[in-house]
């Protein structure tokens, strides 16, 4: 069997599993209370952000928020792929992350933290953010059946979320933007 045939065979297996995952999502996840929880949480967070954000800093905050969303989504993909943890009741069926968490809640909380008391020590803010995210929210998501840690410790998330916050803080402080003419 050639390399190409091996990759093609793997593609067929992955496609079959995704089809099965979609069928399970339709039957057991879509429109459950956990699905509605994520769906509503997503929109409440966006509405909150639209009303609460410091309007004149929107672009700068979104710069950091996009970094958080991309980082959290990529790390969720890696963690799920390695079998470290996974999510149930995804709002969208073909993702390896919990969209309300990775794409919405984490970035919005970071952006809110960045604009509140901007001169407060970023390490203190990172510690508070990490505690809220990894030691309060993830156990809650686990309690209601959305998050399932397989080979993962909440402390790992504490460290990762702290680093993500500090990098987002670094990005929001950048002043090296030149006009595009």
Short mmCIF file of the C-alpha atoms (twelve columns), coordinates in Angstrom:
data_MODEL
# 
_entry.id   MODEL 
# 
loop_
_atom_site.group_PDB 
_atom_site.id 
_atom_site.type_symbol 
_atom_site.label_atom_id 
_atom_site.label_alt_id 
_atom_site.label_comp_id 
_atom_site.label_asym_id 
_atom_site.label_seq_id 
_atom_site.Cartn_x 
_atom_site.Cartn_y 
_atom_site.Cartn_z 
_atom_site.pdbx_PDB_model_num 
ATOM 1   C CA . UNK A 1   0.000   0.000  0.000  1 
ATOM 2   C CA . UNK A 2   1.371   3.434  -0.969 1 
ATOM 3   C CA . UNK A 3   1.554   6.502  1.229  1 
ATOM 4   C CA . UNK A 4   -1.262  8.107  -0.770 1 
ATOM 5   C CA . UNK A 5   -3.500  5.070  -0.256 1 
ATOM 6   C CA . UNK A 6   -2.834  5.111  3.493  1 
ATOM 7   C CA . UNK A 7   -3.815  8.796  3.685  1 
ATOM 8   C CA . UNK A 8   -6.909  8.151  1.557  1 
ATOM 9   C CA . UNK A 9   -7.939  5.251  3.797  1 
ATOM 10  C CA . UNK A 10  -7.472  7.435  6.860  1 
ATOM 11  C CA . UNK A 11  -9.589  10.162 5.232  1 
ATOM 12  C CA . UNK A 12  -12.422 7.683  4.631  1 
ATOM 13  C CA . UNK A 13  -12.311 6.523  8.283  1 
ATOM 14  C CA . UNK A 14  -12.272 10.117 9.569  1 
ATOM 15  C CA . UNK A 15  -15.184 10.982 7.291  1 
ATOM 16  C CA . UNK A 16  -17.177 8.009  8.608  1 
ATOM 17  C CA . UNK A 17  -16.476 9.063  12.207 1 
ATOM 18  C CA . UNK A 18  -17.515 12.666 11.509 1 
ATOM 19  C CA . UNK A 19  -20.751 11.444 9.946  1 
ATOM 20  C CA . UNK A 20  -21.393 9.290  13.025 1 
ATOM 21  C CA . UNK A 21  -20.525 12.210 15.329 1 
ATOM 22  C CA . UNK A 22  -22.992 14.419 13.452 1 
ATOM 23  C CA . UNK A 23  -25.758 11.823 13.801 1 
ATOM 24  C CA . UNK A 24  -25.060 11.513 17.548 1 
ATOM 25  C CA . UNK A 25  -25.061 15.314 17.877 1 
ATOM 26  C CA . UNK A 26  -28.440 15.506 16.113 1 
ATOM 27  C CA . UNK A 27  -29.962 12.802 18.286 1 
ATOM 28  C CA . UNK A 28  -28.413 13.457 21.705 1 
ATOM 29  C CA . UNK A 29  -27.128 17.035 21.798 1 
ATOM 30  C CA . UNK A 30  -29.075 19.427 19.594 1 
ATOM 31  C CA . UNK A 31  -31.803 21.274 21.528 1 
ATOM 32  C CA . UNK A 32  -30.945 19.700 24.904 1 
ATOM 33  C CA . UNK A 33  -30.838 22.100 27.829 1 
ATOM 34  C CA . UNK A 34  -27.011 21.974 27.695 1 
ATOM 35  C CA . UNK A 35  -27.093 22.906 24.009 1 
ATOM 36  C CA . UNK A 36  -29.476 25.798 24.754 1 
ATOM 37  C CA . UNK A 37  -27.235 26.859 27.640 1 
ATOM 38  C CA . UNK A 38  -24.268 27.216 25.262 1 
ATOM 39  C CA . UNK A 39  -26.341 28.831 22.520 1 
ATOM 40  C CA . UNK A 40  -27.824 31.455 24.860 1 
ATOM 41  C CA . UNK A 41  -24.513 31.997 26.664 1 
ATOM 42  C CA . UNK A 42  -22.879 32.779 23.324 1 
ATOM 43  C CA . UNK A 43  -25.365 35.513 22.476 1 
ATOM 44  C CA . UNK A 44  -25.593 36.960 25.993 1 
ATOM 45  C CA . UNK A 45  -21.808 37.319 26.049 1 
ATOM 46  C CA . UNK A 46  -21.753 39.081 22.674 1 
ATOM 47  C CA . UNK A 47  -24.585 41.438 23.654 1 
ATOM 48  C CA . UNK A 48  -22.821 42.181 26.939 1 
ATOM 49  C CA . UNK A 49  -19.575 42.925 25.090 1 
ATOM 50  C CA . UNK A 50  -21.279 45.175 22.549 1 
ATOM 51  C CA . UNK A 51  -22.759 47.287 25.351 1 
ATOM 52  C CA . UNK A 52  -19.920 47.187 27.860 1 
ATOM 53  C CA . UNK A 53  -16.822 47.637 25.724 1 
ATOM 54  C CA . UNK A 54  -14.898 50.872 25.716 1 
ATOM 55  C CA . UNK A 55  -15.970 51.990 22.229 1 
ATOM 56  C CA . UNK A 56  -12.857 54.024 21.419 1 
ATOM 57  C CA . UNK A 57  -10.654 50.990 22.245 1 
ATOM 58  C CA . UNK A 58  -12.674 48.389 20.332 1 
ATOM 59  C CA . UNK A 59  -10.059 47.676 17.646 1 
ATOM 60  C CA . UNK A 60  -7.221  47.362 20.157 1 
ATOM 61  C CA . UNK A 61  -9.274  45.082 22.426 1 
ATOM 62  C CA . UNK A 62  -10.425 42.925 19.517 1 
ATOM 63  C CA . UNK A 63  -6.791  42.484 18.500 1 
ATOM 64  C CA . UNK A 64  -6.183  40.784 21.847 1 
ATOM 65  C CA . UNK A 65  -9.571  39.053 21.808 1 
ATOM 66  C CA . UNK A 66  -8.848  37.409 18.460 1 
ATOM 67  C CA . UNK A 67  -5.541  36.186 19.818 1 
ATOM 68  C CA . UNK A 68  -7.353  34.603 22.795 1 
ATOM 69  C CA . UNK A 69  -10.008 32.991 20.576 1 
ATOM 70  C CA . UNK A 70  -7.457  31.547 18.151 1 
ATOM 71  C CA . UNK A 71  -5.164  30.321 20.946 1 
ATOM 72  C CA . UNK A 72  -7.973  28.761 22.977 1 
ATOM 73  C CA . UNK A 73  -9.460  27.071 19.898 1 
ATOM 74  C CA . UNK A 74  -6.094  25.717 18.765 1 
ATOM 75  C CA . UNK A 75  -5.286  24.408 22.239 1 
ATOM 76  C CA . UNK A 76  -8.742  22.818 22.515 1 
ATOM 77  C CA . UNK A 77  -8.153  21.113 19.167 1 
ATOM 78  C CA . UNK A 78  -4.789  19.788 20.357 1 
ATOM 79  C CA . UNK A 79  -6.161  18.665 23.741 1 
ATOM 80  C CA . UNK A 80  -9.118  16.927 22.113 1 
ATOM 81  C CA . UNK A 81  -6.932  15.309 19.442 1 
ATOM 82  C CA . UNK A 82  -4.530  13.972 22.077 1 
ATOM 83  C CA . UNK A 83  -7.428  12.608 24.145 1 
ATOM 84  C CA . UNK A 84  -6.685  14.860 27.118 1 
ATOM 85  C CA . UNK A 85  -10.236 16.201 27.374 1 
ATOM 86  C CA . UNK A 86  -13.331 16.671 25.265 1 
ATOM 87  C CA . UNK A 87  -16.636 18.495 25.235 1 
ATOM 88  C CA . UNK A 88  -20.193 17.186 25.079 1 
ATOM 89  C CA . UNK A 89  -23.184 19.147 23.816 1 
ATOM 90  C CA . UNK A 90  -21.224 21.278 21.374 1 
ATOM 91  C CA . UNK A 91  -23.224 24.134 19.906 1 
ATOM 92  C CA . UNK A 92  -21.687 23.342 16.521 1 
ATOM 93  C CA . UNK A 93  -21.236 19.666 15.639 1 
ATOM 94  C CA . UNK A 94  -17.968 19.714 13.681 1 
ATOM 95  C CA . UNK A 95  -15.702 21.446 16.145 1 
ATOM 96  C CA . UNK A 96  -13.312 20.039 18.716 1 
ATOM 97  C CA . UNK A 97  -13.955 22.930 21.053 1 
ATOM 98  C CA . UNK A 98  -16.844 24.365 22.983 1 
ATOM 99  C CA . UNK A 99  -17.487 27.478 20.868 1 
ATOM 100 C CA . UNK A 100 -19.203 29.532 23.588 1 
ATOM 101 C CA . UNK A 101 -16.131 29.000 25.788 1 
ATOM 102 C CA . UNK A 102 -13.223 29.282 23.336 1 
ATOM 103 C CA . UNK A 103 -14.569 31.760 20.813 1 
ATOM 104 C CA . UNK A 104 -16.760 33.893 23.039 1 
ATOM 105 C CA . UNK A 105 -16.447 33.719 26.838 1 
ATOM 106 C CA . UNK A 106 -12.650 33.561 27.173 1 
ATOM 107 C CA . UNK A 107 -11.953 36.410 24.714 1 
ATOM 108 C CA . UNK A 108 -14.706 38.612 26.138 1 
ATOM 109 C CA . UNK A 109 -13.596 38.087 29.728 1 
ATOM 110 C CA . UNK A 110 -10.012 38.896 28.729 1 
ATOM 111 C CA . UNK A 111 -11.122 42.046 26.888 1 
ATOM 112 C CA . UNK A 112 -13.212 43.146 29.887 1 
ATOM 113 C CA . UNK A 113 -10.277 42.518 32.227 1 
ATOM 114 C CA . UNK A 114 -7.995  44.503 29.915 1 
ATOM 115 C CA . UNK A 115 -10.213 47.569 29.956 1 
ATOM 116 C CA . UNK A 116 -11.050 47.528 33.693 1 
ATOM 117 C CA . UNK A 117 -8.321  49.090 35.818 1 
ATOM 118 C CA . UNK A 118 -5.781  49.026 32.966 1 
ATOM 119 C CA . UNK A 119 -2.923  49.999 35.320 1 
ATOM 120 C CA . UNK A 120 -3.494  47.104 37.725 1 
ATOM 121 C CA . UNK A 121 -0.710  44.526 37.774 1 
ATOM 122 C CA . UNK A 122 -1.257  42.198 34.774 1 
ATOM 123 C CA . UNK A 123 0.046   39.201 36.745 1 
ATOM 124 C CA . UNK A 124 -2.669  39.745 39.349 1 
ATOM 125 C CA . UNK A 125 -5.295  40.025 36.616 1 
ATOM 126 C CA . UNK A 126 -3.895  36.884 34.950 1 
ATOM 127 C CA . UNK A 127 -4.157  34.997 38.254 1 
ATOM 128 C CA . UNK A 128 -7.765  36.124 38.752 1 
ATOM 129 C CA . UNK A 129 -8.654  35.261 35.147 1 
ATOM 130 C CA . UNK A 130 -6.973  31.847 35.420 1 
ATOM 131 C CA . UNK A 131 -8.744  31.089 38.685 1 
ATOM 132 C CA . UNK A 132 -12.142 32.032 37.274 1 
ATOM 133 C CA . UNK A 133 -11.565 30.072 34.071 1 
ATOM 134 C CA . UNK A 134 -9.809  26.944 35.237 1 
ATOM 135 C CA . UNK A 135 -10.780 26.458 38.851 1 
ATOM 136 C CA . UNK A 136 -14.374 27.699 38.778 1 
ATOM 137 C CA . UNK A 137 -15.791 27.585 35.228 1 
ATOM 138 C CA . UNK A 138 -14.230 24.321 33.993 1 
ATOM 139 C CA . UNK A 139 -15.367 22.375 37.095 1 
ATOM 140 C CA . UNK A 140 -18.841 23.894 36.623 1 
ATOM 141 C CA . UNK A 141 -18.884 22.854 32.939 1 
ATOM 142 C CA . UNK A 142 -17.782 19.398 34.062 1 
ATOM 143 C CA . UNK A 143 -20.532 19.274 36.692 1 
ATOM 144 C CA . UNK A 144 -23.241 19.993 34.104 1 
ATOM 145 C CA . UNK A 145 -21.784 17.458 31.651 1 
ATOM 146 C CA . UNK A 146 -20.321 19.779 29.022 1 
ATOM 147 C CA . UNK A 147 -16.609 19.356 29.761 1 
ATOM 148 C CA . UNK A 148 -14.917 16.023 30.401 1 
ATOM 149 C CA . UNK A 149 -11.266 15.915 31.509 1 
ATOM 150 C CA . UNK A 150 -9.749  12.547 30.584 1 
ATOM 151 C CA . UNK A 151 -6.015  12.998 31.254 1 
ATOM 152 C CA . UNK A 152 -6.073  16.640 32.264 1 
ATOM 153 C CA . UNK A 153 -5.696  18.575 35.487 1 
ATOM 154 C CA . UNK A 154 -7.366  21.950 36.031 1 
ATOM 155 C CA . UNK A 155 -4.013  23.334 37.188 1 
ATOM 156 C CA . UNK A 156 -2.668  22.901 33.626 1 
ATOM 157 C CA . UNK A 157 -5.505  25.117 32.395 1 
ATOM 158 C CA . UNK A 158 -4.684  27.604 35.160 1 
ATOM 159 C CA . UNK A 159 -1.128  28.002 33.823 1 
ATOM 160 C CA . UNK A 160 -2.209  28.120 30.170 1 
ATOM 161 C CA . UNK A 161 -4.958  30.674 30.756 1 
ATOM 162 C CA . UNK A 162 -2.535  32.836 32.723 1 
ATOM 163 C CA . UNK A 163 -0.036  32.813 29.862 1 
ATOM 164 C CA . UNK A 164 -2.781  33.549 27.326 1 
ATOM 165 C CA . UNK A 165 -3.924  36.511 29.409 1 
ATOM 166 C CA . UNK A 166 -0.402  37.905 29.725 1 
ATOM 167 C CA . UNK A 167 0.201   37.641 25.974 1 
ATOM 168 C CA . UNK A 168 -3.168  39.322 25.299 1 
ATOM 169 C CA . UNK A 169 -2.145  42.078 27.729 1 
ATOM 170 C CA . UNK A 170 1.119   42.482 25.818 1 
ATOM 171 C CA . UNK A 171 -0.790  42.768 22.513 1 
ATOM 172 C CA . UNK A 172 -3.232  45.364 23.802 1 
ATOM 173 C CA . UNK A 173 -0.306  47.561 24.901 1 
ATOM 174 C CA . UNK A 174 1.265   47.708 21.399 1 
ATOM 175 C CA . UNK A 175 1.400   51.122 19.780 1 
ATOM 176 C CA . UNK A 176 3.228   50.216 16.585 1 
ATOM 177 C CA . UNK A 177 0.346   50.488 14.160 1 
ATOM 178 C CA . UNK A 178 0.944   52.554 11.068 1 
ATOM 179 C CA . UNK A 179 -1.786  53.837 8.805  1 
ATOM 180 C CA . UNK A 180 -2.220  51.945 5.564  1 
ATOM 181 C CA . UNK A 181 -2.315  54.399 2.680  1 
# 
